Amino acid sequence: MPNCVGPVDGVTKERLPELIGELSKEFTRMITADPYDVIHSHYWISGKVAMAASRELGIPLVHTMHTMARVKNLNLAEGETPEPMIRVQGETQVVAAANALIANTDAEGASLVSLYDACPDIVHVVSPGVDLFTFTPGESRSAAREIVGLPHDALVVSFVGRIQPHKGPEVLIRATSELVKHSPLLRHKLIVNVVGGASGANTEEVDRLKELATWLGIDDVVRFAPPVPRAELPQWYRAADLVIVPSYSESFGLVALEAQACGTPVIATAVGGLRTAVADGISGVLVDGHDPKAWSSVISRLLQEPQRRVLLSMGAVEHASHFGWDVTARGTLDIYDLVISEARKSLEA
């Protein structure tokens, strides 16, 4: 059995780097007795933990970044704190140590090469998958609204995700203010859901956004809901007319894919992996930048075009169908086979 590393409770994400050394020693001890063929780490902290074991035990290391500090720091929201240098350095070390790097999209693969000097030969693209048995169109939008407690005749726009500046919920709130200002007839039917909780050390972000909605005079339109259990999440997607993903950067954007698998069109920022996750004009709409007026215009237009939303809904389900977990698993297994084969060849040489 593994020993405890660090305090059991109260460790924030920001303090995790302090425990990397202890975690790495314990991880190496745990796997020494078992003949593992490959280590697959996810996110930079796990990559740092796995590096020593990979080196000491001669086990090939496959790493998936998910997000990258240098990419995030190039696309910060206003007032957002940059990712710390310890993360940038850690990611650079993991890239140099890995036998293979799995990127979510071609754009992420390019960032690994251009921003982290990754060898192009070890960068492979495998898009994340969505559970197409859980995230489905369901019975009907009315049935979903009955379950989550929303009016059947409302116009529902939803944000789902971590409540942090980088995810852009403030963009949606400010866009809502613009929308009701310029299309006042929509106001009495409009409901804007912000579903999720605070992330990391920024625990006051939810309260700040609530105060912003009140200051803008739209607290009757914007509703905040706590994080939703995974089993209930599809109903929130199905209940919405539109799901909004206004992130400043995304390695892929699984929320966008989950929503589309449930038959709900997505409006997302035209950045990073969202360009792959959303088929512009087919399963949703991509928006350049984060100007609330531009977002308001796109949201308003789609809310007033029900027939187009129906077409986008059909396109959303079809687009998401290409991103099942079976495809992701096959692509990942192919990379495992490759690095294991190369490791064996090195031993034989």
Secondary structure, 3 states (H helix, E strand, C coil): CCCCCCCCCCCCHHHHHHHHHHHHHHHHHHHHCCCCCCEEEEHHHHHHHHHHHHHHHCCCEEEECCCCHHHHHCCCCCCCCCCCHHHHHHHHHHHHHCCEEEECCHHHHHHHHHHHCCCHHHEEECCCCECCCCCCCCCCHHHHHHHHCCCCCCEEEEEECCECHHHCHHHHHHHHHHHHHHCHHHHHHEEEEEECCECCCCCCHHHHHHHHHHHCCCCCCEEEECCCCCCCHHHHHHHCCEEEECCCCCCCCHHHHHHHHCCCCEEEECCCCHHHHCCECCCEEEECCCCHHHHHHHHHHHHCCHHHHHHHHHHHHHHHHHHEHHHHHHHHHHHHHHHHHHHHHHHHC
